[in-house]
Amino acid sequence: MSESRRRELGAIWTYFGEHECGDYSPLYRRISQTVAMTDAVLDLILEAPPTSHQPNVLLAAVHSLVLDGLDHPLAAVYSGDSDADVGPLFVDVCLSRRVEILALLATRHTNNNEVGRSAVIGPALTAVAQRWGAPLGLVDVGSSAGLNLFCDRYLLDYGTYGTTGPDDAAVRVQSEIVSGDAPIAARLPEIRARVGLDRDPMDLTGEHNARWLLACIWPDTGRLARAREAIAEARRTPPDLVQGDAVDDVTAILLGLPTEVTAVVVTTWVLAYLSRTRRAEFHEMLAVASRTRPIAWVSAEGIGVVDTFSGITPPIDANRTDASLLGLVSFVDGQATPELLGFVQPHGAWIDWRA
Ligand SMILES: C[S@@+](CC[C@H](N)C(=O)[O-])C[C@H]1O[C@@H](n2cnc3c(N)ncnc32)[C@H](O)[C@@H]1O
């Protein structure tokens, strides 16, 4: 492999370790630092399709082997039972299981469906119901496996701000309100209809997909147990998922919702997958559909991703460099009214409420 391609890829891993893992995942930060300096692993990655050069794919591939019962000391580090240096162990697994890993890199991409985001969606739905009334009809665009369609079945725990949802819920999500008067209600507004739309909806009935979804979760971030429970629930009562495109197919779903519900479109960390032009078209689709019925659009997306909120940046806080923006756009008769709801951590760990 050429030295320049190695160095380029090494720089991606270094950046990933420092800025994306940081203190949130010391385990993956250490692995990333090691991979960045290990030519044999960089060469392995460079053999895979370019879409798998993104660090999350190799990390998920190795995690998937661990979840499959890999007999290696790395497994004890991932489960928190060993504090051995994870870097060399990770390298050893990559090199000793290179055939299986390359097969995964060739066929899989990161599949993300983060139930922690229900903690962010919850207060946003309460805010929508306060403005427009319930019951709600929820359309989760880019829903992946649809786990957040069941946000009202999870216990959302906001510490001193209280909890939302059933006390005996199997799925329990912790979140912190770091500032603001977030509307934390004992129950979410009634969700009478719920549909997920995704270009590649993830069917969890098969064991392979469920395992891969778990493999995409970073092991030391405390999210595996709740994801397992959410997957088990989704298998008992599978969500209604439509395969289709965010722009081309959202209108038909919205217009098919029961007439008595408040139509709510939710996008969580999806729009970055659409080009700027397609994002503008998505906005336009909602505006046009709102000539038939009012539509509330709740978005939780990276800063600058939703054009309507461009120019709004979170307060500079060294501990919160990864803030995303939670917004509400109300569409009525083709007119869009934006409202900043707050800034949020991408996995729902904290909310800085601004509305
Ligand atoms: C990062 S995942 C987020 C999944 C989920 N919203 C969550 O927060 O856990 C992005 C999802 O958007 C979907 N997606 C990307 N582009 C899309 C499009 N044009 N139309 C529909 N879904 C799309 C992907 O298939 C993937 O499931």
Ligand as a Chemical Component Dictionary entry (heavy atoms), coordinates in Angstrom:
data_LIG
# 
_chem_comp.id                   LIG 
_chem_comp.type                 NON-POLYMER 
_chem_comp.pdbx_formal_charge   0 
_chem_comp.three_letter_code    LIG 
# 
loop_
_chem_comp_atom.comp_id 
_chem_comp_atom.atom_id 
_chem_comp_atom.alt_atom_id 
_chem_comp_atom.type_symbol 
_chem_comp_atom.charge 
_chem_comp_atom.model_Cartn_x 
_chem_comp_atom.model_Cartn_y 
_chem_comp_atom.model_Cartn_z 
_chem_comp_atom.pdbx_ordinal 
LIG C1  C1  C 0  -27.476 7.542 11.397 1  
LIG S1  S1  S 1  -28.878 6.543 11.011 2  
LIG C2  C2  C 0  -30.035 7.222 12.210 3  
LIG C3  C3  C 0  -31.156 6.271 12.496 4  
LIG C4  C4  C 0  -32.182 6.755 13.489 5  
LIG N1  N1  N 0  -32.843 7.941 13.006 6  
LIG C5  C5  C 0  -31.571 7.012 14.844 7  
LIG O1  O1  O 0  -31.473 8.191 15.229 8  
LIG O2  O2  O -1 -31.201 6.072 15.540 9  
LIG C6  C6  C 0  -29.435 7.239 9.471  10 
LIG C7  C7  C 0  -30.571 6.474 8.823  11 
LIG O3  O3  O 0  -31.043 7.248 7.721  12 
LIG C8  C8  C 0  -31.360 6.382 6.656  13 
LIG N2  N2  N 0  -31.333 7.171 5.419  14 
LIG C9  C9  C 0  -30.289 7.781 4.853  15 
LIG N3  N3  N 0  -30.655 8.405 3.721  16 
LIG C10 C10 C 0  -31.970 8.191 3.564  17 
LIG C11 C11 C 0  -32.936 8.580 2.588  18 
LIG N4  N4  N 0  -32.593 9.320 1.533  19 
LIG N5  N5  N 0  -34.197 8.190 2.757  20 
LIG C12 C12 C 0  -34.557 7.426 3.819  21 
LIG N6  N6  N 0  -33.699 7.023 4.764  22 
LIG C13 C13 C 0  -32.423 7.393 4.651  23 
LIG C14 C14 C 0  -30.293 5.318 6.742  24 
LIG O4  O4  O 0  -30.676 4.133 6.055  25 
LIG C15 C15 C 0  -30.169 5.119 8.263  26 
LIG O5  O5  O 0  -31.052 4.128 8.718  27 
# 
loop_
_chem_comp_bond.comp_id 
_chem_comp_bond.atom_id_1 
_chem_comp_bond.atom_id_2 
_chem_comp_bond.value_order 
_chem_comp_bond.pdbx_ordinal 
LIG C1  S1  SING 1  
LIG S1  C2  SING 2  
LIG S1  C6  SING 3  
LIG C2  C3  SING 4  
LIG C3  C4  SING 5  
LIG C4  N1  SING 6  
LIG C4  C5  SING 7  
LIG C5  O1  DOUB 8  
LIG C5  O2  SING 9  
LIG C6  C7  SING 10 
LIG C7  O3  SING 11 
LIG C7  C15 SING 12 
LIG O3  C8  SING 13 
LIG C8  N2  SING 14 
LIG C8  C14 SING 15 
LIG N2  C9  SING 16 
LIG N2  C13 SING 17 
LIG C9  N3  DOUB 18 
LIG N3  C10 SING 19 
LIG C10 C11 SING 20 
LIG C10 C13 DOUB 21 
LIG C11 N4  SING 22 
LIG C11 N5  DOUB 23 
LIG N5  C12 SING 24 
LIG C12 N6  DOUB 25 
LIG N6  C13 SING 26 
LIG C14 O4  SING 27 
LIG C14 C15 SING 28 
LIG C15 O5  SING 29 
# 
